């Protein structure tokens, strides 16, 4: 129904209701129509009623209706019609003129006739009431200050004109540049003036430009909401960073854009969007997206596309469908290099192979777009850096040969992959090659070589080293690699050739010198193993003796130790004590001499030889034992030989470490710990890490040591130690140590945690906060005893490390998981077949049995078992060692507990076998 | 997906006050300028950040790595406003009055 017809009907409903009498409800209905701003119907009804009755009451009612009608016309911009109606009403009802003065002013104001409006103010005898009404009108309706300042009906010195003129100047000044306080003091405008809101607004604007935002807000509070300048409160508030409830009008938008790029207006919308993203609720998220994109389009159009790209990326991660999010942002975002890079960075942090594959494809898309957009050219340094990054990603892809690398569904369906072969991207080799061609940097070749060494044959790795040598003829590293590779294959002559080439390049390079010593030492040991002492002496020992010292006394000691072994092999009982004394004199320690001789003898398969010098350990003090051992181990390290600790030395050394005032410094402690670790003496290595952490000074290294010493059933502690060590190494700018820690983490990732571990730590994505590092350090310092399976508690810092969960029984029990690690399907039918997790006799079952048996074993045997498990010995082997072939029967129930029938659910890993 | 906490290092280009496309000479000059501005004895923290920024940008390879991989998809969306003109521009009274005229 049309509005006109509706109004007519409303009026007709009343006019037809009575004849000559006023129904009681009629005035009420008319007032109701006036109140609800149905002015036309109200006028019709009131006219009809007044025509019928013609009383003073009906006239007043009619005038009310007319007034409402004229107001509505003015509100709708129908100033001409309002003026005509007002004249007509004034002519018919002269008594109404006084009550229509305000409307006349409105009409005059809309006509720009301010003169007429303010003219009464010139009269000195103007009533207070009229003055107030005019001033209220000026305050609420007059925005044209220049016109007010120029009204001819008031004298130039009239306060209103002077105030308006001052405000015009101040407004212009304050919006055009920095102003002094006296410009905005505006003493011409009093607090009670009709123009006082303008004064407050001008001061608010001045504070806004001075970045005195609090003062700005306070001034804005002094601007009445119904005053003329109040319309600027909303955009100003938005520019101060307060959320606006609805979109801007065109003028507001222009103002915000012109003043400051609109970032203030957009900020609250982005905050709301962040909250919606965090809440992970679809509808509020999509709504917040729409609002943010709309405001951004209005206020910050420059970043609109970037915002849309970021929203898509973040939303995809939250699992919102592409269609929904693209609809919310108003279409598919621009798929430029920036976008593909954003997507690639998003997906590459996900350890899942599918996500990694997506990341790989997105990086390739990025590469193509970046080349097209001239970020870089093919074969540029950037291309090499990017390809190296992609190669490392490809390394993390599933090694499953049947895993198919499918390109992701592109956002733009018609996007041509243009020969982007999944198989090519899957190959780290292709990517490494591309990387090294574009950027033949040692790091790139090193990474390629490392990969080839791990995943390809020695020939392939040697080829990489050859390529490296060709690309960078001045590098010694590929030569040293080729030397080591040839040495491993027993190609001693080839190995020497490479060494000589490296020496030609850089004879003084410590790495080359150390490599030479190691090669000669290795060759000498090989000859000793073959019993060819004359060859060992002439071909290697004499050359070792001719080497410049790598460190003080190192070369001479090694040569004498080798000559001692030659004497032992030859059975030269005169030379043996002579060489032994010489060695002791050189090293200044009987313990060092013994450890070195024993280590070399073990390498040369002579450790059972009765001619080897012996040592009575009890004769030596703790200091002598510890310093002597560390000296020998350090010597071996320097020559590239991991000297094992002599058999049976772990406990005496542990006792020596337990002495108060430990006699060795952190550096020696570290050498001892590393030596113990490489000898498999985990208890000693752990004790060294505890002593080192207690001493302080090399926390990163000792945490790294501890991480490697900890048993595999304490993955959270391992992770904590590695991550804290990595963070400390970064802070110390110890790149070498950081690299070692990362390598170890990558290795552990392969072994224990899967790629989740890599995501948080090895990728370096999440540095550990300083507080957590301190917490880890303190907790690990307090853990001075080697952990015991089933008794050690999980670390308190574990929950702060992320999702990696400790798999020990205590942690699993704490998490409410069944100790066996089975599913939690308690409602499984008891008649269902129980499928064992692993076949009887496998490690996990044996480990369970061992754990249950621990409490029943004598303390000494129990400790040995725990130590063996902690060392990583297979449980079956431990059980065989302890019980022989007669494995004791398992208790039917744990001590003090009632036997419980296990109703395990089907282990997920075996479910596939059912089909 | 395991999402790490967002951490955003300060932009080395911004620290040195050079544009993203600045070359070796510009970076070196900016570094020397900043050193004068923040000598290590008086402003150790600022000096540290200037040195870190220079360490990152002086080597072309590291600079490329930064350029390629510095974008953080998990960065707060508000970070998009960084680098946009945060200046409060003086526009004259016209756009301000236009708002009032529109609301009339």
HADDOCK unambig.tbl for C-alpha pairs under 7 A between the chains (distance, minus, plus):
assign (segid A and resid 143 and name CA) (segid B and resid 100 and name CA) 6.85 0.50 0.50
assign (segid A and resid 171 and name CA) (segid B and resid 93 and name CA) 6.53 0.50 0.50
assign (segid A and resid 172 and name CA) (segid B and resid 92 and name CA) 6.02 0.50 0.50
assign (segid A and resid 172 and name CA) (segid B and resid 93 and name CA) 5.25 0.50 0.50
assign (segid A and resid 175 and name CA) (segid B and resid 90 and name CA) 5.42 0.50 0.50
assign (segid A and resid 175 and name CA) (segid B and resid 91 and name CA) 6.02 0.50 0.50
assign (segid A and resid 175 and name CA) (segid B and resid 92 and name CA) 4.71 0.50 0.50
assign (segid A and resid 175 and name CA) (segid B and resid 93 and name CA) 5.55 0.50 0.50
assign (segid A and resid 176 and name CA) (segid B and resid 90 and name CA) 4.91 0.50 0.50
assign (segid A and resid 176 and name CA) (segid B and resid 91 and name CA) 5.83 0.50 0.50
assign (segid A and resid 176 and name CA) (segid B and resid 92 and name CA) 4.47 0.50 0.50
assign (segid A and resid 177 and name CA) (segid B and resid 90 and name CA) 5.79 0.50 0.50
assign (segid A and resid 209 and name CA) (segid B and resid 88 and name CA) 6.27 0.50 0.50
assign (segid A and resid 229 and name CA) (segid B and resid 100 and name CA) 6.81 0.50 0.50
assign (segid A and resid 231 and name CA) (segid B and resid 99 and name CA) 6.82 0.50 0.50
assign (segid A and resid 231 and name CA) (segid B and resid 100 and name CA) 5.73 0.50 0.50
assign (segid A and resid 231 and name CA) (segid B and resid 103 and name CA) 6.64 0.50 0.50
assign (segid A and resid 232 and name CA) (segid B and resid 99 and name CA) 6.75 0.50 0.50
assign (segid A and resid 232 and name CA) (segid B and resid 100 and name CA) 6.92 0.50 0.50
assign (segid A and resid 251 and name CA) (segid B and resid 98 and name CA) 6.07 0.50 0.50
assign (segid A and resid 251 and name CA) (segid B and resid 99 and name CA) 5.06 0.50 0.50
assign (segid A and resid 251 and name CA) (segid B and resid 102 and name CA) 6.89 0.50 0.50
assign (segid A and resid 252 and name CA) (segid B and resid 99 and name CA) 5.78 0.50 0.50
assign (segid A and resid 255 and name CA) (segid B and resid 95 and name CA) 5.28 0.50 0.50
assign (segid A and resid 255 and name CA) (segid B and resid 96 and name CA) 6.39 0.50 0.50
assign (segid A and resid 258 and name CA) (segid B and resid 91 and name CA) 6.78 0.50 0.50
assign (segid A and resid 259 and name CA) (segid B and resid 88 and name CA) 5.50 0.50 0.50
assign (segid A and resid 259 and name CA) (segid B and resid 89 and name CA) 4.60 0.50 0.50
assign (segid A and resid 259 and name CA) (segid B and resid 90 and name CA) 6.38 0.50 0.50
assign (segid A and resid 259 and name CA) (segid B and resid 91 and name CA) 6.42 0.50 0.50
assign (segid A and resid 260 and name CA) (segid B and resid 85 and name CA) 6.93 0.50 0.50
assign (segid A and resid 260 and name CA) (segid B and resid 86 and name CA) 6.31 0.50 0.50
assign (segid A and resid 260 and name CA) (segid B and resid 87 and name CA) 5.92 0.50 0.50
assign (segid A and resid 260 and name CA) (segid B and resid 88 and name CA) 4.88 0.50 0.50
assign (segid A and resid 260 and name CA) (segid B and resid 89 and name CA) 5.78 0.50 0.50
assign (segid A and resid 261 and name CA) (segid B and resid 85 and name CA) 6.44 0.50 0.50
assign (segid A and resid 263 and name CA) (segid B and resid 81 and name CA) 6.47 0.50 0.50
assign (segid A and resid 267 and name CA) (segid B and resid 78 and name CA) 6.39 0.50 0.50
assign (segid A and resid 270 and name CA) (segid B and resid 77 and name CA) 6.27 0.50 0.50
assign (segid A and resid 270 and name CA) (segid B and resid 78 and name CA) 6.11 0.50 0.50
assign (segid A and resid 310 and name CA) (segid B and resid 73 and name CA) 6.88 0.50 0.50
assign (segid A and resid 342 and name CA) (segid B and resid 71 and name CA) 6.97 0.50 0.50
assign (segid A and resid 342 and name CA) (segid B and resid 73 and name CA) 5.63 0.50 0.50
assign (segid A and resid 345 and name CA) (segid B and resid 73 and name CA) 6.50 0.50 0.50
assign (segid A and resid 346 and name CA) (segid B and resid 73 and name CA) 5.82 0.50 0.50
assign (segid A and resid 350 and name CA) (segid B and resid 1 and name CA) 5.75 0.50 0.50
assign (segid A and resid 350 and name CA) (segid B and resid 2 and name CA) 6.71 0.50 0.50
assign (segid A and resid 382 and name CA) (segid B and resid 64 and name CA) 5.74 0.50 0.50
assign (segid A and resid 385 and name CA) (segid B and resid 65 and name CA) 6.55 0.50 0.50
assign (segid A and resid 760 and name CA) (segid B and resid 4 and name CA) 6.95 0.50 0.50
assign (segid A and resid 766 and name CA) (segid B and resid 4 and name CA) 6.18 0.50 0.50
